[in-house]
Amino acid sequence: MPPLSAAPALALHDVSKRYGRRWALARLTYALPAGRSLLLTGHNGSGKTTLLRLLATALSPTAGRVEVLGRDAVVERDAVRRDVALLSHASFLYEDLTAHQNLTVLARLLGLPSPADAASDELTRVGLSRRSDSPVRSFSAGMRKRLAIARLLLKAPSIALLDEPFGELDPAGIRDMEAIIAELKASGVTVILATHLIEQGLTLCEERLHLQEGRAVAA
Ligand SMILES: Nc1ncnc2c1ncn2[C@@H]1O[C@H](COP(=O)(O)OP(=O)(O)OP(=O)(O)O)[C@@H](O)[C@H]1O
């Protein structure tokens, strides 16, 4: 079933998430209108990553309902998984493969028609073409971040979930990442951005959700 075009990009209905005895999210209700992008803010441990992982279907809520493009993230998990891509601290890269090989493997899994060419295109887009044949284990943290965003771009999601995308990047890297995020938005992708760099986030996103101990509060 195609996503409902009038549905909010995401909707949280009384969502709670508990790890052991600790509530990471507590009765969160929120809707992001279609076509808008969201800045997620909050101190360390306020629940930002937990919320992104719920949207990515990497976690299930303890209570409440998470909807992505009108679909229940638990009941229609496979469909939601195709619509979203998560850029996270864990970058899911094969250390012994080159950057180009990493992306080619993914392009094949995604069933893209010319996997090697698609991989080269994304490496150029993120400024890594000169290091495309180096193994990932030789990459700096910032280069890994660039490769991780290339991975996300290859998937071409409807919703890009970006957890601290500016972390580990130098000033040029931050500018490049801002340009990539702006490009994603211009191509119609909904961006959900968790960052401590609020200035950058406010420039890129129309909506803001501020979390404090797992609850939504005014920023
Ligand atoms: N796997 C886990 N097991 C137990 N507790 C967890 C786990 N993951 C997160 N938590 C707890 O849930 C709460 C929310 O954590 P979360 O990582 O979502 O916050 P965050 O806002 O992303 O923080 P940061 O800005 O530091 O990345 C914290 O109290 C954290 O200790």
The ligand as a Gaussian input file, in Angstrom:
#p B3LYP/6-31G(d) Opt

LIG

0 1
 N       20.588000       0.693000      25.540000
 C       20.267000       1.387000      26.630000
 N       20.141000       0.781000      27.825000
 C       19.803000       1.474000      28.940000
 N       19.557000       2.799000      28.958000
 C       19.671000       3.460000      27.804000
 C       20.035000       2.806000      26.572000
 N       20.060000       3.737000      25.588000
 C       19.742000       4.899000      26.163000
 N       19.502000       4.745000      27.488000
 C       19.087000       5.799000      28.436000
 O       17.952000       6.464000      27.877000
 C       18.033000       7.868000      28.092000
 C       17.972000       8.587000      26.736000
 O       19.155000       8.295000      25.983000
 P       19.357000       8.785000      24.478000
 O       20.605000       8.125000      23.973000
 O       18.103000       8.579000      23.735000
 O       19.602000      10.350000      24.699000
 P       20.179000      11.480000      23.715000
 O       19.302000      12.674000      23.895000
 O       20.349000      10.945000      22.346000
 O       21.619000      11.789000      24.348000
 P       22.994000      12.317000      23.666000
 O       22.777000      13.791000      23.374000
 O       23.985000      12.113000      24.770000
 O       23.270000      11.484000      22.454000
 C       19.319000       8.102000      28.875000
 O       18.977000       8.172000      30.236000
 C       20.135000       6.863000      28.608000
 O       20.983000       6.587000      29.687000

